[in-house]
């Protein structure tokens, strides 16, 4: 079983976005940028853990203002969570992110969020 930390969850979310979904959904609202997270079930399956293990971790991440959960809408990063996710994308998955978003869009996104 994978270690269930915030970093492991963010890493798993990125791996799902770039490898499985081949889609990174970014929302812009004024100065705020959010990224759509995979579902908790999809993350649990990817991490090979029971779904109910994810829920307390997501509650903690929400308390730390890294994500926001909206019933029937889904999970998205907050501004703080977006910085964490984009920094990880840039450090470890830049080529994959550029393949999905294009190098110009990824560069602009990185500059705007960081």
Secondary structure as UniProt FT lines:
FT   HELIX           6..15
FT   HELIX           16..21
FT   STRAND          26..29
FT   TURN            30..31
FT   STRAND          32..36
FT   HELIX           40..47
FT   HELIX           51..63
FT   TURN            64..65
FT   STRAND          67..70
FT   TURN            71..73
FT   STRAND          74..77
FT   HELIX           79..92
FT   HELIX           94..101
FT   HELIX           103..113
//
